Amino acid sequence: MSWLTKYVRPKLRGLLQREVPENLWTNCDSCSQMMLVRDFERNLKVCPHCGHHGRALAMERLKWTFDNGPFDVAALPEMPHDPLTFRDSKKYPDRLKAARAKSGLEEALTVATGTIGGQEAVVAVMAFEFMAGTMGAALGEGFLAACRLAITKKAPLVLFSASGGARMQEGVVSLMQMPRTTIGVQMLREAGVPYIVVLTNPTTGGVSASFAMLGDIHIAEPNALIAFAGPRVIKDTVREELPEGFQRSEYLLEHGMVDTIASRAQLPGLLAKLIGMLSPASEATPTAQRHDINDNATKSPKGKQTRVERKKRA
């Protein structure tokens, strides 16, 4: 073996070979195209090839929504950690501990205050990364706290919903949050505080059957799953073939269940416009001079009225 093979070649290989980080590339969940993680995150976790909106973390949504600058995360009330002393393959407190360690959050709801388009707002974000955004007593109490905060500040409440439904480890206590959160929405209405809901993928179960579908205005992300029960359960119940995509944002827009569909890049501007329209100062503005919320978003099909248009006619 010559000195070129024994000494020079290994040194050249060491200089030329570089370790490639494991998290450098990712694949789109929809079209399976490869893309750089940094480009994916820079594009607000939207696939540049097909426009698929990937799942976002709670803190990411807050950073994308508020104006460039600081925002304040609100402290939420503490609730009993294990009201039913529930245990399946592991204890419920152990599951909570693992979820907190993995997500860096205390619960499946984060509430913060800041400005959107220079206007003060309270934003509540459901964290799917925390036990699939399931609704328990702590989330219900957190939503009520967000409602009270919005009323105190006389600022609109914006909710980003993302949930698999009720939290099975809390049983009936979880189901009780449906009427409790509905009371929170009623408090907002009585105080004249706007309530805007952004439906993200997925919004299902008891959350979609309560406070997530009670907003003054509903915005949906493209192709988001918005439903109570899954399509297979519904099909087995009604024993009929279901329309393709009948639980997706576009189908719900066509049938008047949501007001508009907006991409993540459009959302901050759209929210700023809506907050300006719904604020008390805008009440004196003639309706003809107000902006259409669909200016920069997906419009409802021709001949169909959005929920906002129906409210104006009423």
N, C-alpha and C positions, 0 to 999 in steps of 0.2 A: 504494500500500500504506500503510495507516494505521499509526500508532505502536503501536496495540493488536496488530495482526498481526505487526509487525516486531519489537517489543521485549517486549511483555508476554506474548504467548502462548509464545514459547520459554522464558522464565524460569519460567512456571507449569509447563510440561512438565518442565523440569529439576528442579523441586521435587517434583513428583508421581511421576515415574518413578524407580524404584529397580532396581538390578541384582539379579536373582535368581540365587543361586549354582547352578551346574550340578548339584551333589551334594545339593540340598535334598530331592529326591523320588527314590524308587526303586519298582520294580515287583516284586511277588512272582513267583518263578520258577514257582510252581504255579498260582495263580489269576489272575495278571496284574493284581491290584488295586494301585492306587497308594497309597503311604503315605509319610509323612515319614521321612527317614533317622534322625533323632534318636529318633522313636518306635519305629522298627524296632530300633535298637540298644538302646534302653532296655528293650525287650521280649526281650532276649537273642537278637536276630535271628530271632525267631519271628513269622510273619505273624499279625497280630491278626484277619484275616478268615477264614483257612482252617487256621491252625495249622501251616503248613509251616515246617520248621526249615531256615533258610538256612545256608550254609556259614560256619563260624566260624574265626577266626584262632587260632593256637596260644596267644598271650599272652592273648587274650580268654577262652579256656577256663580258663586258670590263674586268672585274676581271678574268674571266675564260680564256680570250684570251691572254692578255699581260703576260709577264714573272712575276714571283713573285717579286713585287716591285711597286713603284709608277708609275702612268701614269698621264698625264696632259690633262684635258678636255679643248678643245678649245672654245673660245667665238665666237658665230655665229652672223652674221648680223641681226639686227632687221628689221622687215617688218611691213607694215600696218596690224593692227589686224583685221579689218573688212572692206575689200575693197568694198564689195557690200551692206553693212549695212543689212546683212541677218538676218532674224528672222523666226523661225518656232514655236515650242511650247515655246521656250525661245530665247533670243538674243544670237547671236554667241559669243560676248565677254563674256557673262556669261558662256557659254559652255567651252570656253578656260580657264576661271578662275577656273572652277570646275576641269577641266582636269589637270591643273597645281598643284592645291592643292592635288589632289588624287595621282598623279604620282611623284611629286617633280621635274618635268622637265619643261623646258620652251617650248619645242616643241617636235614633233614626231621624231626628229633626234638628236643624240648626237655624237659628233666627239671628238676623243682623240688621243694623240700621246704617244708612248712608244716603248718598244722593244718586239719582238716575236722571240724567239730563239736567243737572243742577237743582232738581226737586227732591225733597226729602221723602224717603220711602222706607217701609219695613219689609224685609224679604225673608220668607220662611222656605227653606229647602229641605225636602225629604231625601235622606241619604240611602240609596239602594245598597251601598256597600256595607251598611249596618243591618245585618239580618234581613236582607232583601227589602228594606224600608217598611217592614211590617209595623202595624199600628198597635201599640199597647197603651197602658195608662200614662206612661211618661210622655209619649208622643201627643196624646190627647190633651194633657195638661200643658204641654209646650205650645200647642196650637192656640189654646185659650189665652196663654200668656202673650203670644204674638198678637192676638186680637186686642187684648187690653193695651198693649204697647202702642199699637197703631191708633187706637182711640185716644189715648193720652197725648200722643204727638200730633193727632189730627193729620196723620200721613197715611196714604194708601197702603194696603197690605198686598204683597205679591207672593203667591205660593207657587213653588215648583214641585209638582207631585211626581213621585216615583215610588211605587209600592207593589208588593205582592199580596197585600190585603191585611187581614187581621192577624195578630200574633197568636198562634195556637197555644203557646206556653202560658198565656194569660186567660184563655178560655172566655167566659162570659164577661170578664173585666175588660177584655179587648173589645168585645161587641158593644159594651156600654159607651165606648168612645164615639160611636156613630151619632147618637143623639146629643152627646156633650159638645162635639165639634160643631154640630148644626146650631146649637145655642150660640156658639162663638160667632158664627156667620150672621145670626140674627142680631147680635149685639152690634156688629159693624153696620148693618143696615139701619138700625135705629139711631146710631150716631152719625149717619150720613158719610161713613168712611168707605171709599171704593175698595173693592176686593177683586183682584185680577188673578186668574189661575192660568198657569202654563202647564199643560199636560205633556209629560214626557214618557218615554218608553221604559218600562210599562207602568200603567196606572190601572190597577185592577182591584177586585174584591171590595171589602168594606170601605176603603178609601174612595173608590170611584162611586160607591153607593151613598156617600155622605158629603163631606165638605169639599171634595175635589170637583164636584159637579154643581156647586152652588154659587159659583162666582158671578159677578156682574158681567164679566167678559171672560170668555174662554179662548185661549190661544193654544195651539197644539204644535209640537215639533213634527216634521215630516215622517210619515209612516210609523207613528208611535202606536203601540198597542194600548187601546183604551177600552176596558171591558169590566164586567162584573165577574162572570164565569168564563172559563176557557171555551173555545169553539167546539172541542170534542164533547164537553159536558152538555153544551146547548144542543148539539146535533143529536146526542143520545136521548135528550129530553123531548125535543119536538119531533124527532124522527123525520127530518126533512133535510134536503140539501141546502146549504147556506151560501149566500152570495160570497164570491171571492173577495177577501180583504174587508169583510163587513165590520170588523172591529178595529180598523186602522183609521188614522186621522183623516185621510182623504174621503173615505166613505162617510164618516161622521160629519164632515164639513158639508158634503153634498146633501145630507139629510137634516141639517140644521142643528146638530148637537154641539158643534163648536163654531166660533165666530170667524176664525181665520187660522191659517197655517203659516208659520214663520220659521225660517232657519235661524240658527244661533247667531249668525252675523247680523241678522235683521232685528233680533229681539231687543237689544238695549234701546235702539232708536224708536221702535214701536212702543215699548213700555213708556218711554219718555213722552211720546205723543199722547198716549192714552191717559197718563197721569195728568198732563196738562189739560186734556179735554174734560176729565172727571173731577178736577179740583174745583172748590167753591168759586174761585175767581173766574172760571170759564163759564159759569152758569149764565152770565149776562151776555155771553158771545152768541150772536145769531147762529142758529143751526146751519144755515147755508154756508157760513164762513168756516165752519169746523172742518178739519181734515177727515177724510175717510180712513178708517183704521186699516183698510186693505190696500192703501196706496203702495206699500212696499212689501206686501205679503200676498199669499194665494187668495184670490177672490172666490166667492161662492159661485156655483154654476149659474148660467143665465136663467132668469125666471125664479130662482130660489132666493128667499130672504134669509139673511143672517139673523141671529138672535138679537143683535143690537138694533137692526132695522125694525124688527117686530116690536121691540120695546119702544122705539121712537114713535111708531105708528100708534101704539097704545097710549 
